[in-house]
Amino acid sequence: MTVRATSRGAQRTSLEGTRAEVLICGASFAGLAVARELAGSEASVLVLDRYEIGERQTSACACPTPWLEALGLTDSIKQELPYMSFTTPGGSARYRLPWSWSSFDYRRLCELLWDQCGQARFETAKVESVGEQQADGTINVITDRGTISAPLVVDALGWRRVLSSPHYQPPQAPLSRGLEVHPEHDGSGDALDIWIERSMVRRGYGWRVPAGDEARIGVGSYDPTQHVKEPTVALAERLDRDAVAYQGNWFPHRLRDGTEDGIFFAGDSAGHCFPLSGEGIRTAFYFGIACGRELRAVVDGGSDRAAALVSYERFNAAHKRPFAIALALQRLIPALPPRLLTAVLSLIGNQRIVDRAFGWYLDQAAPQFVGAVPAASADESRGLTGAHR
């Protein structure tokens, strides 16, 4: 069995000339979902990331509970949240959802997902760019540990879309920016709380996600030129919490191509972050699984790379309409007069409308898409939680 370990210090030797059948760049939600679909295959799968698996949390880490259940990740849950509340200058509305959110521990979730990835190998390396394709179609990927080659390459590295040209560059790119703090919390609360106030952020929202012993409090701006530190601190103070343990990142709000020059893109690198809500974890799982299934068909001999690229891009493009609807709402809602917005939120509070609206939202990347854990992965990886460290 392959020993999956992170190389550090003197062990961080050159990877120059390394070859794999599938190279997955990025070891967070999308990249691990791709690798999960390849478990039990005979393919050599190499996963690269600049950081150790589970080391670098970059989001509020909340996901619809049905997705965590479908993926077998419930042991990572810190707190289940069956409600959402929305606050505007004109009042508040509180909804019981037809499904719940759950905040989770990022490291634990990544470890659990990695344990489903069979005999995939992991190495720490900073992916820098894509090199020339070889005559046989093999793609060279340049890292700080040397050039690695594979016929099947996935970019799941995030919004920079590293293996593309040109790269996204804020603030010109269609990106939102977010920042949050992680003060101590007493475990109370049963809602994911949202604030929509122009005095806080002109185009965007604030949030609080209870997560057991901590609260995740932050502000996101759809306008990448607007800084969000001051409103984040102000929101924490309003909630009588300390602004400590800062964490921030850019996140996309426009769907991009799922393939380019023979490379597959999944997660934020393909714009798989739902506009308006800024939710990217569930969609990273969803598109990562779809990408992994196309790759699995290739390594199992039922397809080839060209057909897989076409099929995955077709799948990606089929989601343009719901992403466009959410983007239109992202532009509309901040422009509504506060009184009208409050009235709309109150109207939506009818339980039948709540169920229908949030049911539609979940259906755009439904948990039923997950299916079973890939064959043999559970047996192959049993007992390996944390073994990559």
Backbone torsions as a table, in degrees:
resi	resn	phi	psi	omega
1	MET	NA	138.0	179.0
2	THR	-64.5	133.4	174.7
3	VAL	-86.6	119.4	-175.8
4	ARG	-98.5	108.2	-175.2
5	ALA	-140.6	151.8	175.6
6	THR	-89.0	127.8	178.5
7	SER	-86.7	131.7	178.9
8	ARG	-137.7	157.0	176.2
9	GLY	57.5	-129.8	-177.4
10	ALA	-65.3	-21.4	179.7
11	GLN	-78.1	-11.5	-176.3
12	ARG	-81.5	70.5	-175.1
13	THR	-84.2	175.1	-178.7
14	SER	-66.9	142.5	173.3
15	LEU	-108.2	10.5	-178.4
16	GLU	-53.6	128.3	177.8
17	GLY	86.4	-1.6	178.0
18	THR	-64.1	138.6	178.4
19	ARG	-125.2	146.2	175.3
20	ALA	-143.0	161.6	174.5
21	GLU	-78.9	-36.1	176.9
22	VAL	-130.7	126.8	176.7
23	LEU	-114.6	118.2	-179.7
24	ILE	-109.5	114.9	-179.5
25	CYS	-97.1	109.4	-176.9
26	GLY	117.2	122.6	-175.2
27	ALA	-119.8	44.2	173.1
28	SER	-112.0	-146.4	-169.3
29	PHE	-56.6	-52.6	-176.4
30	ALA	-69.4	-47.5	-177.3
31	GLY	-61.4	-42.2	179.5
32	LEU	-69.6	-33.2	176.6
33	ALA	-64.9	-38.8	176.0
34	VAL	-61.8	-49.5	-177.8
35	ALA	-61.7	-35.7	179.3
36	ARG	-58.2	-39.1	-178.2
37	GLU	-71.5	-15.2	-178.8
38	LEU	-97.2	-2.3	179.2
39	ALA	-61.9	138.7	179.7
40	GLY	86.7	-7.6	175.2
41	SER	-82.0	171.8	178.0
42	GLU	-92.1	2.9	-174.9
43	ALA	-74.5	147.9	171.0
44	SER	-85.2	118.3	-175.8
45	VAL	-117.4	126.3	178.4
46	LEU	-119.1	126.4	178.1
47	VAL	-109.4	130.2	179.4
48	LEU	-117.7	143.9	170.5
49	ASP	-156.2	150.8	178.1
50	ARG	-65.5	-27.8	-177.3
51	TYR	-118.8	159.3	175.1
52	GLU	-60.6	150.8	179.0
53	ILE	-57.7	125.6	179.1
54	GLY	82.1	6.4	-172.2
55	GLU	-82.6	-33.0	-168.3
56	ARG	-125.1	95.3	176.9
57	GLN	-75.4	134.4	-178.3
58	THR	-129.8	15.1	-179.9
59	SER	-147.9	175.5	178.7
60	ALA	-69.1	-12.0	175.4
61	CYS	53.6	63.5	170.8
62	ALA	-133.0	143.6	-173.5
63	CYS	-148.8	149.9	173.4
64	PRO	-54.6	128.5	-177.0
65	THR	-55.0	-39.0	179.4
66	PRO	-57.6	-29.6	177.3
67	TRP	-71.1	-40.7	178.8
68	LEU	-66.8	-36.0	176.8
69	GLU	-66.7	-45.1	-177.7
70	ALA	-63.7	-33.4	-178.9
71	LEU	-89.3	-0.6	-179.4
72	GLY	70.1	37.6	-174.6
73	LEU	-116.2	18.9	-174.6
74	THR	-66.7	-21.3	178.3
75	ASP	-67.2	-11.6	178.7
76	SER	-91.2	-7.0	-175.2
77	ILE	-68.5	133.5	176.0
78	LYS	-101.2	-34.9	-179.7
79	GLN	-161.4	133.0	177.3
80	GLU	-93.6	139.2	-173.5
81	LEU	-128.4	97.1	-177.1
82	PRO	-81.4	-4.8	-177.4
83	TYR	-121.9	159.5	166.0
84	MET	-128.9	143.1	174.0
85	SER	-123.1	145.4	179.2
86	PHE	-126.7	126.8	-179.2
87	THR	-119.8	131.0	175.3
88	THR	-124.3	172.5	176.1
89	PRO	-60.0	-19.0	-178.1
90	GLY	-95.5	-5.9	-179.6
91	GLY	150.8	-170.1	-176.9
92	SER	-132.0	153.9	174.6
93	ALA	-135.3	142.7	-177.8
94	ARG	-129.7	128.8	-176.6
95	TYR	-119.0	139.9	165.8
96	ARG	-91.9	122.4	-173.9
97	LEU	-82.6	156.0	174.5
98	PRO	-72.9	-8.9	173.2
99	TRP	-144.9	169.1	-178.0
100	SER	-113.1	157.1	165.8
101	TRP	-88.0	158.2	168.9
102	SER	-138.8	129.2	169.6
103	SER	-80.9	148.9	-174.8
104	PHE	-141.0	163.8	175.6
105	ASP	-84.9	119.3	-172.6
106	TYR	-63.0	-48.6	-178.9
107	ARG	-60.2	-45.6	-178.3
108	ARG	-62.9	-43.0	179.2
109	LEU	-60.9	-45.1	-179.0
110	CYS	-63.6	-38.9	177.8
111	GLU	-63.9	-43.2	179.4
112	LEU	-63.9	-39.9	179.9
113	LEU	-70.4	-39.2	177.7
114	TRP	-62.8	-34.0	178.2
115	ASP	-65.2	-14.5	177.2
116	GLN	-95.5	5.5	-173.1
117	CYS	-96.7	18.2	173.3
118	GLY	60.0	-130.7	-174.9
119	GLN	-100.2	21.5	176.4
120	ALA	-59.0	146.8	-179.2
121	ARG	-104.7	144.4	179.4
122	PHE	-122.1	138.8	174.8
123	GLU	-138.0	141.5	172.6
124	THR	-82.2	126.3	177.3
125	ALA	-164.1	143.5	175.6
126	LYS	-88.2	115.6	178.0
127	VAL	-78.0	124.8	-173.4
128	GLU	-104.6	-39.2	-177.7
129	SER	-172.3	173.4	174.4
130	VAL	-100.0	138.9	178.4
131	GLY	-96.9	-162.3	-179.2
132	GLU	-74.6	147.9	172.1
133	GLN	-79.4	141.0	177.4
134	GLN	-79.1	168.4	-176.3
135	ALA	-59.7	-31.4	-179.2
136	ASP	-86.0	6.5	179.2
137	GLY	91.8	-5.2	177.7
138	THR	-63.9	138.5	-176.6
139	ILE	-103.5	132.2	176.3
140	ASN	-94.5	130.4	177.4
141	VAL	-117.4	124.4	-175.7
142	ILE	-92.5	126.0	178.7
143	THR	-126.4	173.9	177.7
144	ASP	-76.3	0.8	175.4
145	ARG	-117.2	13.2	177.6
146	GLY	118.8	176.0	-178.6
147	THR	-90.1	130.7	-178.9
148	ILE	-117.6	141.6	-174.1
149	SER	-122.5	144.9	176.3
150	ALA	-162.5	148.2	175.9
151	PRO	-76.4	-23.2	-179.7
152	LEU	-120.5	116.3	-174.7
153	VAL	-127.9	136.0	178.6
154	VAL	-120.6	131.6	171.4
155	ASP	-101.2	106.7	174.4
156	ALA	-123.5	39.0	-172.4
157	LEU	-90.2	-4.1	177.9
158	GLY	110.1	-170.7	-168.2
159	TRP	-60.5	-22.4	-178.9
160	ARG	-66.8	-22.1	-178.9
161	ARG	51.6	61.1	-169.0
162	VAL	-58.2	-38.0	-175.8
163	LEU	-88.7	20.6	176.6
164	SER	-116.9	168.5	174.9
165	SER	-147.1	128.5	-1.6
166	PRO	-79.8	164.3	178.3
167	HIS	-77.8	160.3	169.4
168	TYR	-65.2	140.7	178.3
169	GLN	-138.3	108.1	177.1
170	PRO	-70.8	151.9	4.5
171	PRO	-91.7	7.9	-177.3
172	GLN	-71.2	-31.3	-176.4
173	ALA	-74.1	157.3	177.1
174	PRO	-74.4	77.0	-177.8
175	LEU	-126.1	146.4	168.9
176	SER	-101.5	161.6	178.6
177	ARG	-125.9	142.7	-178.4
178	GLY	-137.9	152.0	176.9
179	LEU	-145.5	140.8	176.9
180	GLU	-144.1	161.7	176.1
181	VAL	-121.2	161.2	-173.5
182	HIS	-128.9	68.6	178.2
183	PRO	-72.9	165.8	176.8
184	GLU	-64.7	151.5	-177.2
185	HIS	-143.3	154.3	-176.5
186	ASP	-94.2	8.0	178.2
187	GLY	84.2	0.4	-179.8
188	SER	-80.4	169.1	178.1
189	GLY	99.6	144.0	180.0
190	ASP	-133.7	17.9	-175.9
191	ALA	-135.6	149.0	166.3
192	LEU	-88.3	114.5	-171.8
193	ASP	-97.2	136.2	-178.5
194	ILE	-126.3	136.8	173.8
195	TRP	-116.8	127.9	176.5
196	ILE	-119.4	93.4	-174.6
197	GLU	-139.7	121.6	-178.7
198	ARG	-64.4	-28.7	177.9
199	SER	-67.4	-21.8	177.6
200	MET	-87.6	-52.4	179.4
201	VAL	-149.6	127.7	-171.3
202	ARG	-60.4	-45.9	179.8
203	ARG	-135.0	93.8	-178.1
204	GLY	162.2	-149.9	-175.0
205	TYR	-162.7	161.3	170.8
206	GLY	-109.6	162.1	-179.0
207	TRP	-148.1	158.6	167.9
208	ARG	-137.1	125.6	178.9
209	VAL	-118.7	104.7	174.5
210	PRO	-63.5	134.8	-177.5
211	ALA	-141.2	61.7	178.2
212	GLY	68.6	-108.9	-175.7
213	ASP	-85.5	2.7	176.3
214	GLU	-140.7	158.1	171.8
215	ALA	-113.6	138.9	178.7
216	ARG	-105.5	104.6	-172.8
217	ILE	-115.1	126.2	-176.1
218	GLY	-157.7	177.1	178.6
219	VAL	-135.7	136.3	175.7
220	GLY	-120.3	138.7	178.7
221	SER	-119.4	128.3	174.8
222	TYR	-70.7	-19.1	178.2
223	ASP	-93.1	108.1	-175.0
224	PRO	-67.5	-10.6	178.6
225	THR	-85.6	-11.9	-177.5
226	GLN	-92.0	122.6	178.0
227	HIS	-74.2	149.8	-172.5
228	VAL	-122.8	6.5	-179.8
229	LYS	-67.4	-48.3	-177.5
230	GLU	-59.5	-48.3	177.9
231	PRO	-66.4	-29.7	176.7
232	THR	-65.1	-45.3	177.8
233	VAL	-62.3	-42.2	-179.4
234	ALA	-63.5	-39.8	179.3
235	LEU	-66.6	-41.3	177.4
236	ALA	-61.1	-42.3	179.0
237	GLU	-64.8	-39.9	178.0
238	ARG	-59.7	-35.2	-178.7
239	LEU	-90.7	9.3	177.8
240	ASP	58.8	44.4	177.6
241	ARG	-128.0	151.7	178.7
242	ASP	-78.0	142.4	175.6
243	ALA	-86.6	89.0	-177.2
244	VAL	-130.6	162.2	176.5
245	ALA	55.9	64.2	-178.8
246	TYR	-67.8	147.7	176.0
247	GLN	-154.6	131.3	-178.5
248	GLY	-148.1	164.3	-179.9
249	ASN	-169.5	161.9	168.1
250	TRP	-86.0	153.0	172.5
251	PHE	-145.6	141.8	-173.9
252	PRO	-75.1	156.4	173.3
253	HIS	-134.7	28.8	174.9
254	ARG	-147.2	131.7	179.1
255	LEU	-64.9	136.9	177.7
256	ARG	-117.1	173.9	177.3
257	ASP	-61.8	143.2	179.4
258	GLY	-86.4	-10.4	178.8
259	THR	-141.1	155.4	176.5
260	GLU	-165.6	126.0	176.4
261	ASP	51.3	42.6	175.5
262	GLY	83.0	3.4	-177.5
263	ILE	-110.0	142.9	176.4
264	PHE	-94.0	140.2	178.5
265	PHE	-122.3	136.3	-178.8
266	ALA	-144.2	150.4	-178.4
267	GLY	79.8	-149.8	-176.7
268	ASP	-59.7	-27.0	-179.8
269	SER	-65.1	-21.9	176.9
270	ALA	-107.3	12.8	-178.6
271	GLY	70.7	26.8	-177.2
272	HIS	-83.6	49.1	175.5
273	CYS	-123.1	120.3	-170.8
274	PHE	-66.5	125.0	176.8
275	PRO	-59.5	165.6	-178.7
276	LEU	74.4	-62.8	-178.0
277	SER	-80.9	-25.0	-175.4
278	GLY	71.1	18.3	-178.4
279	GLU	-82.5	121.2	-177.4
280	GLY	-125.0	-6.8	-176.0
281	ILE	-75.0	-53.2	179.6
282	ARG	-58.5	-43.3	-178.8
283	THR	-70.4	-29.9	174.3
284	ALA	-64.5	-43.8	174.5
285	PHE	-58.0	-49.0	-173.0
286	TYR	-61.1	-54.0	-179.0
287	PHE	-72.7	-29.5	175.5
288	GLY	-63.4	-41.9	177.1
289	ILE	-63.2	-44.4	179.6
290	ALA	-60.9	-43.1	177.9
291	CYS	-63.6	-44.7	180.0
292	GLY	-60.6	-35.1	179.3
293	ARG	-69.0	-36.3	175.7
294	GLU	-65.5	-42.3	178.8
295	LEU	-66.7	-37.4	179.2
296	ARG	-61.9	-39.6	178.6
297	ALA	-63.0	-34.4	179.2
298	VAL	-70.6	-50.7	-175.8
299	VAL	-69.2	-23.4	176.9
300	ASP	-85.3	-3.6	175.2
301	GLY	90.3	5.9	-178.5
302	GLY	-92.6	-3.4	-179.1
303	SER	-153.1	-178.6	172.3
304	ASP	-132.6	173.7	-173.8
305	ARG	-62.2	-41.6	-178.1
306	ALA	-60.1	-45.7	179.9
307	ALA	-66.8	-38.1	179.8
308	ALA	-65.5	-39.6	177.8
309	LEU	-61.9	-44.6	179.7
310	VAL	-64.1	-45.3	-177.2
311	SER	-64.7	-43.1	-179.0
312	TYR	-67.9	-39.5	178.7
313	GLU	-65.9	-36.4	177.2
314	ARG	-64.1	-42.3	177.3
315	PHE	-61.4	-45.3	179.4
316	ASN	-60.6	-47.7	-177.0
317	ALA	-65.6	-26.9	180.0
318	ALA	-64.2	-12.7	-178.3
319	HIS	-101.5	9.5	-178.0
320	LYS	-62.1	-39.3	-175.1
321	ARG	-64.0	-53.1	179.8
322	PRO	-62.8	-33.8	176.8
323	PHE	-66.4	-37.7	179.1
324	ALA	-67.9	-38.6	177.4
325	ILE	-62.4	-46.2	-179.9
326	ALA	-64.3	-36.7	178.8
327	LEU	-67.5	-38.9	177.0
328	ALA	-62.3	-41.1	176.8
329	LEU	-66.4	-35.6	177.3
330	GLN	-60.0	-35.8	179.3
331	ARG	-80.8	-32.5	-175.5
332	LEU	-77.7	-48.5	-169.9
333	ILE	-58.5	-44.6	178.9
334	PRO	-64.5	-19.1	-179.1
335	ALA	-87.5	-10.6	-179.1
336	LEU	-71.7	139.1	173.1
337	PRO	-58.0	141.8	-175.6
338	PRO	-52.8	-40.2	-179.6
339	ARG	-65.1	-40.6	179.1
340	LEU	-66.5	-41.4	178.8
341	LEU	-61.4	-42.9	178.5
342	THR	-61.7	-41.2	179.2
343	ALA	-64.8	-40.7	178.8
344	VAL	-63.3	-44.3	179.7
345	LEU	-64.1	-35.8	177.7
346	SER	-67.0	-40.9	179.2
347	LEU	-63.3	-43.1	-179.5
348	ILE	-63.3	-21.3	-176.8
349	GLY	-63.9	-12.4	171.9
350	ASN	-57.7	127.0	-170.9
351	GLN	-58.8	-34.6	179.4
352	ARG	-64.7	-40.0	178.9
353	ILE	-70.3	-40.9	177.1
354	VAL	-57.0	-48.7	-178.4
355	ASP	-61.1	-41.1	-178.1
356	ARG	-70.9	-45.3	-177.5
357	ALA	-65.5	-47.3	-178.0
358	PHE	-77.9	-23.1	171.5
359	GLY	-66.1	-43.5	175.9
360	TRP	-60.0	-43.1	-178.3
361	TYR	-60.0	-47.3	-179.8
362	LEU	-66.6	-34.3	-177.0
363	ASP	-66.7	-18.3	-179.9
364	GLN	-68.9	-18.4	170.6
365	ALA	-150.8	77.3	-168.8
366	ALA	-75.8	143.0	-179.6
367	PRO	-65.3	-19.7	177.8
368	GLN	-63.6	-15.8	179.7
369	PHE	-67.7	-21.2	-172.6
370	VAL	-63.7	-50.6	-175.1
371	GLY	73.3	-162.6	-176.5
372	ALA	-81.9	159.7	171.7
373	VAL	-60.8	133.4	-178.1
374	PRO	-51.9	144.5	-176.2
375	ALA	-54.2	138.1	173.8
376	ALA	75.3	-11.9	-174.8
377	SER	-66.5	-38.6	-177.7
378	ALA	-63.9	-42.9	-179.5
379	ASP	-69.2	-42.1	-176.2
380	GLU	-64.9	-34.0	-172.6
381	SER	-103.7	3.3	-177.3
382	ARG	-56.5	130.7	176.9
383	GLY	83.2	5.4	-175.9
384	LEU	-100.8	7.2	179.3
385	THR	-55.9	125.6	179.5
386	GLY	82.6	-2.4	-175.7
387	ALA	-71.0	-13.2	-179.7
388	HIS	-78.6	-6.9	-176.8
389	ARG	-85.5	NA	NA
